[in-house]
Amino acid sequence: MRAALTQFQFERCIVSPMRRALQTRELVASDVPFTVEPLLREVHFGDWEGQTLEWVEEHEPELYERRRRDPVSFRFPGGESIEEAATRIRPIVESLAGARATLVIGHRVTLGALERLLRGLPLDSQLVKGLQPSEFRVVRA
């Protein structure tokens, strides 16, 4: 990933405070000035943290079905909804407006919400596909 990112001249980096995000920053952009941004933490999955969707479907089928029908406003038991996470990260969107060459290092669901907000898309838009590990996207704000 570091080699792929060398084509960009980042002026700054904002990174989630989670260890794996900080480690990624060190590996791919150690020379870029950075700020740890607590708002970039991953969606709080609550009681489902660490569980697979298969586990949830088997053990909590009614909640699984509710989430499947309305993934944006569904609040994870003991956690937050994607809609709530989007509200949390909205200040990041505002800080990126007009910013130049900013590398954002975070987590799959939070970054998906951030990309949708930056592109002015609904939070349930299928135009944004989930990021895979070590994948990056260029989004013009």
Summary of the structure (lengths in Angstrom):
residues: 141
radius of gyration: 15.8
end to end distance: 22.1
largest distance: 47.8
contacts: 375
relative contact order: 0.19
helix: 45%
strand: 9%
